[in-house]
Amino acid sequence: MLTLFLLLPVAGALIAIALPAAREGEAKVIALAFTGLNFALAVVMYVVFDRGVEGYQFVERFEWIHGAGFTVQYVVGVDGLSAPLIVLLGLLSMVSVLVSWKIDVKPKHYFAWLLILESAVAGVFLSLDLIQFFLFWELELLPMFFLISQWGSGRRVYSAMKFLIYTLAGSALMLVGFLVIGFGAKTFDIEALTKTPPQETIVPLAIVFWAIMLAFLVKLPVFPLHTWLPDAHTDAPTAVSVMLAGVLLKMGGYGILRIVLPLMPNEAHDFSKVLATIAGFSVVWGAVITLRQTDLKRLVAYSSVSHMGYVLLGVSALGPVGLSGAALQMFTHGCITGLLFVMVGMIYDRTHTREIAKLRGLMHHMPLIGTVFIVAGLASLGLPAMSGFVAELTVFLGSIEAHPAATMAAVFGVVLSAGYILWTVERILHGPKTHDFHDLTDAKQWWEITAMAVLVVAIIGTGIWPAVLTDTVRLGIEPIAKIVEAAS
């Protein structure tokens, strides 16, 4: 089942790229069919996932490379940590195709890269071998670079290259750390390494910890490793911003929870205060910088820096509640910020501007788009009965005892978040009608309504009934928390 989920988008990409020039407009139909099928497969997997059993399920493996003293495997599996992220990936991949429905510049190449991106990210979430994990981590760079540099706007080549350099620099450190751990333990199997974490390596484990951690912090991203993110978001197409904020940033948090904590729990304890300090500062710094933005897309981009700080704060608590909050925040932030970027894209398509000062009274002309934008904004600031509230509250409950100062800073970040969200809503949606926008149309196309509807349902559904998510996440977090607590 998991290999099928991994390879279906690649099959769709090959079919799309093989279309003759006269029929390349059909690539969007192919992309929607394959992403829709993959999303359905993810939902089926999530439903049949056995919540009474700890550990990995649906595991598929075979020996890939056998060398002197080491073996690299193809091994995939899901547990309570990765299962929700697989559903999130399937959902946002389908939404990305829907919001790209009007792409008419080399559409078959565009949708092929979008499908390959889905497979690459799926490989990261499913891999249970360090080298396989690294290969999929690197594979994701290729479609992202071309999607931004070829179909983006503004300084698209500069932004694509900046994203590439930052991620490659972090990846180089990560690979060194993986090799040190793998050759020292004579295995790259994540499950085996989790059961017997390395105690000694040729390089001090503290250095290995930071080599791997920095790669994940770049992707998360947190201050001061975040500067690539606003540029990439600003110049990327809407669908790429949805994927970038919705699932690619989650690769950093997932890597910390899947690899860093269970493999190096002692070092995690040693540096937990450092991580909490970085997290608290990132939440406040990101929110303050967001308040200063004049471009609607950059505003949402910088808000991600602030909100991903909650993930790191939950991680730094090193307890089951904080770690669960971090995992929940990854899923909920993916849905909420994905929806925010969808709405920003729809507003830009109609007004041809993202300058907040030029936008006013849009609710008069686009009531549906305005209403959904407000829903996404309220979810982002953590309104109860929406998914953001569940995740942030869990993070705070898990971290307040371990890191009270950082937690209080993060709570203040919620106040700042309310400030920039409500300020933005008031500026762009309310006020008198303006003649500049008299010819605007609301969302009427089926692909627009579908993209908005599925994300709103996910946000409100998990907010009202969080057990649909929390019961599964707890199953994946508890084994990690036990390892970390045993090392304390």
N, C-alpha and C positions, 0 to 999 in steps of 0.2 A: 504493500500500500504506500509506504513512504518513498520508495524508489519511483513509483508511478507519480507521486506528487512532485518529486524532484525533476522528473524528465518530461512531464506533460508540457510545460511551457516551452522547453527546447524544441519539442516536436512541433508546437504551434509556430515557433519562430522560423523553423525550416520550411514549413508550408507557406508561411507569409512571404518569406524572401524568395521563394520559387515562383511566385505569381508573375505572369507577364506584365509588362508595363501598362498595357491597356486595361488590366484588371487589378492594379495595385490598390485601388480604393477599397477592395474587398478585404484588405488586410485587417481593418478594424473589426469586421465581423468574425474573422478567424481568431483574432486576439480576444474578443469578448467571449467567444465560445470556449476557448481553452482556459481563460482565467475564471470564467464561471464554473466550468467543470472542476477546476482545481479547488475553488472555494467550496463547492459542494463536497468534494472529497475531504477537505479539511474539517468541515462540519460533521460529516459521518465519522471521521476519526475521533473527533472531540466527543461525540455522543457515545460511541462504543468504548471509549477509554475507561478502563476499570479503575474507579476511584477507591477501591478497597485494597489495592496492591501498590506498595512503594516500588520505586525503581523504574527502569526503562521498559517501554512496551513497543510492540510492532518492530522489534529489532531485526535488522537484516545486515549480514556481514559476510565478507570473504577477504582472504589475504590478498593484498594488492602488490606490495613490494616487500621482498625478504632479503635482508642484507646481513652482513656479519655483525651479529649482536643486536639487531633491531628488526622490527617488522612494522610496516605501514599497512593499515587495513582500510578497506571501504566498510564503514560501519555507520548505520543510521538508526536512530531511535528517538522516542519522545517520552517525556515525563510530565509532571504537573507544571514545571516551569516553561517548557518549550511548547506544549500543546496550545495554550492560548495565543502564543506568538505566531504559530502556524495559521491559526484561524484569522488573526489580524492581518498576516501577510496575504492570505487568499482574498480577504475582503478588500483591502486597499489596492491590490493589484487589479481587481475587477473595477473598482471605482476609478482608478487611473486610466483605464481604457475608456470608460464612459465619458470622462471629462476631456478626453482627447478625440472625441468623435468627429470634430470638424478639422482635424489635422489634414492638410492637403499638400504639404511639402515632403516628398519622399516618404509617403505613409507606410509602405511596406518595410522600409528600413527602420523607421521610428518604432513601429509596433513590434518588430523583431527584437530590437534592443530592449524594449520594455519587458518582453517575455523572458529574455535571457536574464535580465535583472532579477525577476522573480525567482528563477531557478537558483541564481547565485546566492541570494539571501536565504532561500530555503535550505541550501546546503550548509550555511552557517548554523542555522537553528537546529538542524538534524544531525550534524556530524558528531561522532563520539570518538574521533581520533584527532590528535592535535595537528598532524600534518594535513589531513583532509580538511580540518577546520580552517587552517591557514590558506589552503588553496582556494577554497570558496570565498574566504575573506578578500583575497586579492582579485578573484574573478569579478567581483562586484564592481571594481573600479572601472573596468573596461566599458560596460554599457552606460554607467553614470557619466564618464568623461564624454562619450559621444553624444549622449542625450542633451547634456548641457551645452557643449561646444557647437553642436550642429543645429539644434532646435531652440536654443535659448535666445535671450535678447541682451541688449546692453553690452557689457564687457564679458561676453559669454566664454571666450577662450581663456581669458585671464582667470575667471572664476572656476572654470573646469580644471585648469592647471593648478590653481591654488588648492583645490580640493584633493587633487591627485598627489601633490607634494606632501601635504600634511599627512594624508593617510599612508602613503608609502614610507615616510619617515617613521611613523609609529609602527608600521608593519615590520620594518627591518628589526626594530628592537624586540617585537613580539616573537619573530622567528628565532632570534638568538636565544631568547628565554625558553621557547619550546624545545629547541635542540638540546640545551643544557639539561632540562628536566628529562627529556626522553632518553637521551644517551646515558644519563646517570641511572635512571630506573630500568633501562633496557626495554622500555615499552612507551608507545605514544597513545595507548588506549586510555581514554579519559575515565572510563568506569574503573579500570584497574588502578589507575593513579589515585582516584578518589578514595578507594578502599585502603590503600597504603601510600599516603602522601610522602613525597621525598623528604628526607631528613638532612642529607648532605649532598652537595653538588660541587663541581670543580670551581664554580663561581658562587660567592656567598648568596644565600637565598634572598637576602634583603635586596640585592642588586637585581636578581631575577624577578622578584616581585615588582619592582618599579619599572623594569624593562617592559614587562607584559602589561602592567597597569597603565602606563603612559599611552600605549596603543589604544586601549579601551577608553581612556579619558579623552583622547583626541576625537574619537568617534562619538562619544556621549553627547555633546562635548561640554567641558566645564572651563571656567576661567583658569589660566589665560590661554587655553588651547582652542578657543572657540571662534577665532576671527575668520576662519574659512566659511563658517556656516551662513552668516548673513549674505555674503557675496554669492555663494552657490544658490541660495534660495531666491535672491532677487533676480538673478539672470536665468534661472531654470524655467522651463515650461511648467504650467500648473501641475500636470500629472507627476512630473519629476519631483516637485516640491512636496507633493502628497506622499510619495514613496520615501523621499529623503527624511522628512520629519516623522512620518508614520512608522517606518520599519527600520531604516538604515541607522538612525540614532540608537535604536533599541539593541543593535548588535553590540554596542559598547557595554550597556548595562547587563546584557545577557552573558557576555564574555566574563565579566567580573563575577557574576553569580555562578556560572557554570565551571569556570576554570580557576580563577584567582583564589577565591575563598576556600573551596574544598581542597585544592592542591597546596596552598600555602597559608593554612589557618593561623599559625603562630605569627607570621609576618603581618597578617591582617590585623591581629590584636595589637601588635607593636605600633602600627601606623594608623590605627582607627581614629585617633584624635586629629591627625593630619588630614585624613579624608573628610572628617566631619567639618573641619575648618574650611576646607576648599568648598565643600557642599554648601555650607551656610553663606559663604561669601558669594558663590556663584548665583544662588537664589536671589540675593539682594542686588548684586551687581547687574545681573541680567534684567531684573525688573526695573531698576533705575535707568538703565540704558534704553529699555523699551519705552519708557515714558518720554524719552527725548526724540523718538523716531517721527519722521514726517512722511515716510513711505509706508503704505499699508502692509506690503509684503515683508519689509524689513522689520516692522513692528511684530508681526507674528513670528518671524524667524528669531528675533532676540528673546521673545517670550519662551521659546523652546530652551534656550540656554538656562533661563531661570527655572523652568519646570523640570528639566532633567537634573537639576541640582537636588531635587527631592529624591530621585533615584539613588544618588550617591549618599545622601543623608541616611536613607533607610539601610543601605549597605553598611555604612560605617557603624551602625548600632550593633550589628553582628548578632542580633537576636531573632527568633522566629517571627515576631510581629513586624519588626523593622524590615526584615528581608522580604516578608510577604508584601508589605507596603511598597517596596521598591519594584517588585514584580508586577503588582497591580498598577502602579504608576506608568510602567512601560506600556501596558495594554491600553489604559484609559487615555494617556497622552497621545498615543497613536491615532485613536479614533477622533479625539477632540481637535487636535492640530491638523489632522488630515481634512476634517470638515472645514476648519477655518481657512485652509489654503484653497479648498474647492470654492468657498464663497468669495474669497478675494479674487480668484480667477474669473468667476462669473461677473463680478463687479467691474473688473478691468476690461473684460471682453465687451462690455456695454458702454462704459464711460471713457475707455482708452486713457485712463490715468489712474495712478495709485497714490497721488499726492493727497494726503488727508485734507489739507487746506482748500483743495479745489472740489471736494466732495461735500454735498450738503443736501438734506431732504430726500434721500434716496428711497425712504420708506413710502413716499407718496407715489412713486413710479414703480417700485419693485417690492410690494408687500411680502411676497413669499420669500424672496431672497433675503430681505431685511429680517424677517422673523427667524429664519434658520440661522442667520448670522448671529442674532441675539442669543439663540439657544446655544450655539457653539461658544459664544463669549461667556455666558453664564456658567456653562460647564467648565470652561477654562479657569474661571476664578473660584471654582470649587463650591458651587451652589448645591445644597442638599437635594437629594433625589436625582442627582446626576452623577455619572461615574467618577468625575474628578474628585468629588467630596469623599467618596469611599477610600480612594487611594491615598489622598493627602492626609486624611484623618488617621489611617493606619500607620503611615510613616511617622506622624507626630507621636502617636501612642507608643510606637516602638523605639523612638529615639530620645524621648524627653528625659528618661532616667540616665541613659548613657552619656548624652551630650546636650545638656540643658541649654547652654548658650547658643549653640548652632541651631537647635530646634526653635528657640525663640526668634532668632534671626529669620529662619525659614517661615515662621508664622507671620512675621512682619512682611515677608515677601508676598503672602496672600493678600494683605492689605494693599500693597503696591499693585498687585495684579488686578484687584478690583478697580483701582484708580485708572490704570491705562485701558482696561476693557470698557468700563463705563464711559470714560472720556471719548474713546473711539466711537462707540455706539452713538453717543450724543452728537458728535461732530458730523459723522457721515450719513446717519440715517434720519435724524430729526431736523427740525427747522422748517422754514418755508420752502415752497416749491421754487425751483430756479429754472429760468428759461433755457439754460445750457443743456438740461437733461429732459426736455419736454418730450423727446421721441424715444425714451428708454422703454424697453419691454421687460416684463418679468420672466421668470423661468417657466417655460411652457413645453419644451422638448422632453420627450420621455427619458432620454439619457440623463438630462440634468435632474429631473425629479427623482429618478431612481438612485442616482449617486447621493443626493441629499438624504433621501428617505432611509436608506440602509444604514447610514452613519448615525442619523438621529435615533433610529431604533436601537442601535448598539449602545449609544451613550445613555439614553434614558432607561433602556432595559436593564443594563448592568447597574445603574444607579438605584433603581427601585428593587431589583432582585440581585444583589451582589453575590449571593451564594452560587449562582451559575458560574461565577469566576473564582471566588475565594476558595471553594471546596477543592477545586483542581489545583490551584496555586499552592495551597497548604501542603498538598501531597508531594509537590516537587521541592518545596522549601525546607520541610522538616528534616530530611537527611542532611542537607547542607548545614542547617543550624546545629544539628547534633555534632557534626565534625568540628565546626567552629567553637562550639561551647566546650567540647572535650579538650580543645587545645588551650583554653583559657587558664 
